[in-house]
């Protein structure tokens, strides 16, 4: 049997990702090539983060 799970993409869902710990976690997971699903009520900051800019 082949080991297919080592080729799977990893995805992280992070709530509160525009501020504080959620923001830092998003940066860490992104630096490890995770696909990110970012959720926060501050849509303006999320838009900046989605463009790949650090705040």
PyMOL commands that set and color helices and strands:
alter all, ss='L'
color gray80, all
select helices_A, chain A and resi 4-7+20-31+43-50
alter helices_A, ss='H'
color red, helices_A
select strands_A, chain A and resi 11-15+35-39
alter strands_A, ss='S'
color yellow, strands_A
deselect
rebuild
show_as cartoon
